[in-house]
Amino acid sequence: MSEDIAPRPMVLEEFLPLVGKRFVANCDPAEVEITLFDASPMKDHGIAARPPFLLIFHTPPEIRLLDGTYVLKCGKWGPDMVSMSSLIPPANSPPGFYYQAVFN
């Protein structure tokens, strides 16, 4: 499915209303639900086509994703390609695994 999806520019504002929502990640052998835990701006470090931002996703303890690019969808948003890497859980956060997607 990912070969049919072309990367596109994304902006923080499209993710803000999706914080707390479940996304479906196209994984092999089956789709996996992940939650958008946080979406926040990053300090602007220069001239960019759009301000940089960070997304943090969460999966329950029984689901662990590998670092990589996934096709995600959430309601009418997507499907789009998002690259994620593992992250140390934020303080006082629910148990499970955390992933970051950096857009800079």
N, C-alpha and C positions, 0 to 999 in steps of 0.2 A: 504493500500500500504506500510506503514512503516514497517510492520512485515516482508516484503520481502527484506528490505534494511538493511544490516548489517553495523554498524559503522566502519569506517576505519580511519587510520591516514591521516591527511591532512597537507599540507605545504603552507606557504604564497605564494610561487611562482606560484602555480596553480590559485590563486585568483587575482594576480596583473593585468593580461590582462583582467579581467572581471569587473574591477572598472568602474562604469558608465553603466554597462549592466543590463538588466532586468532579474530577476530570476522568476520562477514560483514556488510558495509555495503550497504544497498540503494541503488545508484547507477544513473544512467542513462548509458549504455545497458545496462550489465551490473553484476552484483554484484562487489564488490571485497573482498578479504581484508585486514584490518588487524590488528595485534597490540596487545594491551594491554601497554604497556611498563612502566607504574608506576601504582600507586594509593596515595595517601597522604592523611592528614588535613591540614587547614589550621587555622591558628590561629582559635579561636572568637572572633568579634567581636560577640557579643551573644546575645540570646535568639533561638533558632531552633528549628524543629520537630525538627531533627536536626543533628548536628555537620557543618560544611562539609568537603568533601573535593575532591581533584583527581585526575583520571585523565589519563594521558599515553598516547597511541596512536602507533603507528609504521607507516609504509608503506615498501616498498622504493623506491629511486630512480626506478623507472619508473612509479610510481603516485603521483599528486598529487591530493589532494582539495581542493575549495573549502571555505572556511569556511561552515558551515551546520549544519542538523539532518539527521541520518541515522537510519534505522531499522536497529538493530544486533541481531544474534543470535549466540549462542555456545553450542553444545550445547543444554542445556535452559534456558539463560538467554535471555530475550527472546521475541519481538521487542519492543524498546523504543526510544523516540525519545531520541537523545542529541545535544545541540548541541556542536559542536567548532569550534575556531579554530586557525589555524597557530601554531606555536611554534618558537623557535630551538632547534636540537638541543641536548640536554644534553651536557656535556663528555664526551669519550671514548665516545660512543655510536656504534652502527653507522650506516653511511650510509643516507640516505633522508630522508623527511619526517616531522615530528612534529606532533602536534595535542594540544590540551588541552581537557578538558571540566571545567568548574568547577561544582560543586554547592554553593551557599551559601544 
